[in-house]
Amino acid sequence: MNSAERLSRAGGPDRTKAWERGVLATEAGGIGENGVTELGVAGGVARDITESGVNEVEDAVERAVEVKGAVDSDGDIDSDGDIDGDGEGVALAGRALSAARKPDVGPSRRGAVDPVKALMHRHRELCERAVDPLEIAAGLEAHGVTDRTAARFRHRDVFSLAEEMYARVPRDGEAPPHTAPAPARPRVDRALLTLLPGALCTATVAGVRLTQGQPRLIVAAAGVIAVALGLGAVLRHGPLGLRRGASSGRHASSVWTGWLLAYTALGDGLLRAALAGGPDGLPTGTADGPWPLATVPLLALTLACTPAAWTTHLFATRARRTLAASRGLEEFATSVRPLLFGTFTLYVGALAALLTLCAAVLDEPASYAATLTLGALLLLARLLTVHGFTHAPAVVLAATTAAEAVALATVFAGRLPGCAALAVPVETLAEAWGPAGVPALSCGAASLTLLIHAARTLTRASAHARANRP
Amino acid sequence: MDNRPSRHRLVRIRSSRCEPSGQRRLPKREIGGALVRIGLLTEGGYPYVSGDAVLWCDRLVRGLGQHEFDIYALSRSERQEDEGWVALPPHVDRVRTAPLWSAECDGVVYGRRARRRFAEAYGELVAALCQGDASDPLAGSSGAEADRFGYALYGLAELARDEGGLMGALRSEHAVRTLERACRAPGALRTAREARVPELLAVADHIERALRPLSLDWYEEDGLGAVDLCHATSGGAAALPGLLARHFSGVPLLVTEYGVRLRSHYLASGAGASGAGTSGESAGPGGSGAPGAPGAPGEATGAAPAVRALLAVFHGGLAAEVYRQAAFVTSGNAHARRWQERCGADRAKLRTVHPGMDASRFADVGESPDAAEPNTLVWMGRVEPAKDLVSLLHAFAKVREGEPKARLRIVGAPAGAEGAAYLGHCKALAAQLFPDEAEGPHAVGDNPVSFEEIGGPEAPTPADAYASGAVIVLSSVVEGFPIGLAEAMFCGRATVSTDVGAVVEVIGGTGLVVPPRNPRALAEACVALLRDPERRARLGAAARARALELFTVEQNITAFHGIYLEIVSRCPVTRAALEGSGDPQPFAVPAEAHLPGRWADPVARVAARGGQGGTAQPPVTATAGNPAVEAAR
């Protein structure tokens, strides 16, 4: 008889094996007397274990309970008679065990369920999270599961136990919902900070207008230094500041930027004077001197730090949200491109509004083309620098500076004997569009270049990853 | 009988048989007669004061004064670099360090050919990751598939050596696009197919960080190419330079993992989600509470499944490649060895070198007659939930049922805020379970359970604490290498410990072992020992003998010395002797040296020794690859 053969083989030296064979016998057989078979083996196991030491009694009980568990779960499938027989066998096994050594250890409180299932329930978070069996194995070991424990689950080692658990985790293919990163709250102090250059510049302009002579010079010098410091502060912190760990950028860029701003204030007047044969004197700080000072574009540009910071922040946060939501790189690029153009337009619009306002308040004419293109150029350069592309802005800013400087120089060089032809292009340009045509043309070309560059580089996912990096 | 010619090259070990007995002592600075220079590769480790396993490395380097050491260290953080180095012994020839935490792009922009090389190698790498075949040790045996990871890795390394600029390329959009293509390719892992843009970026970023050692300038002929053997003190990033040195210059690699890096990667990547950070690998090999192998910085804690899956495959593949290329892989205990085997290490390459501990601290206690209070149980360690002190207190309650005079001393400081809370909980429980008791009606009472810290008046040193206990108890539910248990063994104390981690392996038969989370069994074992002083003495003596045999610093150093010897004997590095001008010296190595053959043959030996004798002492040497050996394999 099948089970009898198994039983006779079951008396091997290895008691675990014997126990397993006992279970095998129970599972295999379909007759009521298997309960007795199983009782013999389980009891034998129990006696074996208790004889081998006090310390393993609990272990033995657990094994006996697992026999019960295994039997019961199998019994559900089999006929009724089976369940009765097996249940009795287990009860007897339990009694045999208690009689053997420890009367106070009753059947364990853990119920008759699949032991691996119980273990999976206990570690369900680990199981659901795991990406491969080794992760479960590492987690189980961190919770104190050893190969000896795994043997209780009828596994050779923790690895094979983990493999079973990994295989049994239900995977319905539902990825966990992706949580969008919390948008970085715009900080009030940073927002106030962006107002600083505009406020300083307003104060300086007012001071320059209200003073005369020596004090005006002092006010102007102090104002320039204060505005420069304010701009530096804005460019260090907040959305316009470089991320931690990013390369600190090139100082040359700030030199070029300063030069471009200076040209905006003084360049047009100088060019006009030079074309008329001047200049006849140093700038006096008024709009109607021999070398007039244009304060409107400067004021508008410094006031535009606030919209610049805001649009940069908007672009960064929206791009990050898009990044979190997009499935592919192409998808990301297509959805970021309109965002880039939108924020850019927003900034240019805000700058135009500020420019109109300043022109109205100061009652001076404003050169819209030159100022708007310069503002656009500076914003794009900063946007690229903030996202880690420092090379292109530096080159473009230097080229623009050079173009403007060369334009001025050609006018003066044209005065040399025999070199009159050098001044012709600038003269023609100034006749057509006025002296503001020179910066408008150079800044316009430069900002267009940077816009095209930004449309290619800022739509890359890697650009925003770098900004994300802590 | 296998009488084929040996496939190994000349072994430059002067066997003692060949020498007159008077000259049997080996000359200093030589290993078996060959001048050996060891490149010690560490990551966030040895020369830095705050590194992992510094004590062990320091003992190893100082213990092997007859070797030359070159140290190649990767630092883990700026703070670590600022804290400086430990004092180095004089036979450390050079120390080269590189930061892993900062990355300076060298600004090299690839040309078309370099870009194509990069695309090919990186594409291969990420394809291997996304198909998930890099880490599977079973696939590792099936040839071509398993080689993909290694092929790609070496391709990238060669590109970095030839052109530079690998870091920028790995960060570029091009790399992310390649990764995306690989994830969407047919046959990719299910989790990889679900990867979204942030996950792709995270994976690309992590790969860039992990592959930073590829961009180092260590692999020149005068760098790692000049050492005779690379010893990586951990897996992962530290072993990567060794892997490349082996690839470029054929330098044999020895990898020592006291904590399996892959396992700590899994724990670290899962820790963010579950807080199951109780690393079982708590024991640094130094034996002085060195922190366990923590995950590298920037580990993807709590990341998306796609990131964790791809990174797991990456680290698995890296571990498998390291194990495949290493001449030997050593571990501290059987548990780490099982992991290494599981990750594809050839069983023949595995050696277990138990961590060494300074036995002299415990010599007085271990050798002096038993001065313990006969009824005292001592528990010692860091107080944290994994130590299961609650179970110990319950067990002690049962002990007191049998032995009313028993006392328990819990010696140790809490680990972190969690440990402090747990200690408070345990103190409250002890106060509840055991009322204060006094000698008589006129004496001041005391609690039978006392909580102390090392350095206090009752226990100035660990040795004193162990000395005061008749039985040392360990009640952990999770344990790596139980240092406290080994220390108790050095003190010659009988121990009762729970069957966790490497406890059974450490204790052997010299102490009682009970199942974890079983206070009754623990109590019964303790009572049995408390009632039987003779058995205690027997077990203690046996434990001390075992510890002196297995866990001393000397055995650790001797074992590594033996392994070095074995590696050098199997993988001799041919040194082309150079003249003063740097040109190769003609006939420095005889032509026969390039033929596989039997070198034990007397004629050959004479020829070989004649050849060696021609070199100056000490020779200006350089290392050449040994293609003959490679071809013979």
Interface residues (C-beta under 8 A of the other chain):
Chain A: V54 N55 E56 V57 E58 D59 E125 L126 R129 A130 V131 D132 L134 E135 A138 G139 E141 A142 H143 G144 T146 R148 D157 F159 G173 A175 P176 H178 L323 A324 S326 R327 G328 L329 E331 F332 R460 A461 S462 A463 A465 R466 N468 R469
Chain B: S135 R171 S172 E173 A175 V176 R177 E180 R184 R190 T191 E194 R196 V197 P198 L200 L201 A202 A204 D205 L262 R263 Y266 L267 S269 G270 A273 S274 A276 G277 T278 S279 G280 A304 P305 R308 A309 A312 V313 G316 H335 R338 R342 C343 A386 S476 V477 V478 D499 V500 G501 L512 V513 V514 P515 P516 N518 R520 A521 E524 A525
